[in-house]
Amino acid sequence: QLQLVESGGGLVQPGGSLRLSCATSGFTLDYYAIGWFRQAPGKEREGVSCSSSGGNTNYADSVKGRFTISRDNAKNTVYLQMNSLKPEDTAVYYCAAVFQGRGAYYTPTAQFEYRYWGQGTQVTVSS
């Protein structure tokens, strides 16, 4: 059974850092694109970053230069390193997966492009 489990969320002060993990199981990560999305209270879920199966990456303008997505296919885990956090980064963060085949360049950014979703992890940025 294909599963994605997010972890690493928590409470952090503005300017601080967190690293989120998306642990996957039940499929071969090498063949899948992974996306990170977030949903703030009262707002729609939005894309944050994604990594194609070939390692190409994409970032929302709001997080460029602050967030970094990476993957360790051997550990079946994708990471989201978040630096210089701001109160507006407060949200539930989700990872999602979609099959691409090995070595794909295309980076899916829309929610409808993803088939499998994790349950989310809360990130709160507050002093």
N, C-alpha and C positions, 0 to 999 in steps of 0.2 A: 504494500500500500504506500503510495507516494505521500510523503509528509514534509512539511516545512515548519520549523519551530524557531521563533525569534527569541533572543535573549539580549541582555546587556543594557536594557533601559533603566531609568532611574531619575532621581532628582539631582540637578547640577546647577551651579550658579552661572549667570551670564559670563561668557568668555571661556567657560570650561569645555571639557571634551568628554565624549563617550564613544565607545566602539560597540556597535550592534553586531550580533552574529545571527546568521540564518543557517541553521543546521538542517540539512536535507537527508532524506532516506527514501529508499524504495525506487530510486532511479539513478542513472549515471549523470552526474552534474555536467560532465563534458559536453553533453548534447543539448543542454538547456540554457536559455537566457533566464537571468534572474533580475527582477526589478524590485526596487524599494519604493514604497508609497507611504503617505502619511495622511492622517485625518485629524484635524484640530476640532475642538468643540464647536459645534454650530456651523462647521464648514464641510464642504465636499472633500472627498479623498482626492489627493493630488499626487502626481509622480514626483519622485525625488531624484532617483538615479537608476541606471540599469547597466547590465553587463551582458553582452552577447556571448554565445557559447565560444566564440573565437577570441573573446577578451576585449572587444571594442566596448567603449563606455560612453555614457551620456549623462548629463546633469541638468537639473532645472536651474534656471538663471539665479534663483534665490539662494542656491547652495554652492554655486560654482566658486572654487577657490577655498572653500571651507570643508566640504565633504569629499571623501574618497571611497569609491567602491572597489573591492578587490575580491578575488576568489581563490580558494585553495581546493582544487578539484580532488586532490588526494584525500583531503579531510572532509569532502562533501559539504563544505561550508563557504558561505559568502559573507563578507564583512562590509560594514558601513562605518568608516571612521569619521566622526563628526567633531570638528574643531571650531573654536570661536562661536560657540553656541549663543543663540539669542532667544529672548522670551518667545518670539514668534515661531521658533522651531518646536515649541511645545505641541505634542500631538501623539497619537498612537501610530507607531510605525509598523508597517506590514512588509513582508517579503512575498514575492510571487514568482512562479515559474511557468515557462512555456517551452515546449519542445522545438528545437531548431535544427538538430543534426550537428555534427561536429564542425567547428571552424566557421560558424556563421559570422558575418560582419554586421548585419542589420541589428539595430538596437530598438526593440519595441518599447515605446514610451506610454502607450495608452492602456488603461485598465482592461479594456475589452480584449486586448491581445493576450492576456494571461489566463491560464486555465486553473492553476493550482495556487492556493493562498494559505498563508499561515494565520495564526490567531492574533498576532500583534503584540507589541511591547510598548509600554507607556514611557514617553520621554517628557520630563517636565523641566523647563529652564526658568529658574526663579531665584531671586535673592531672599 
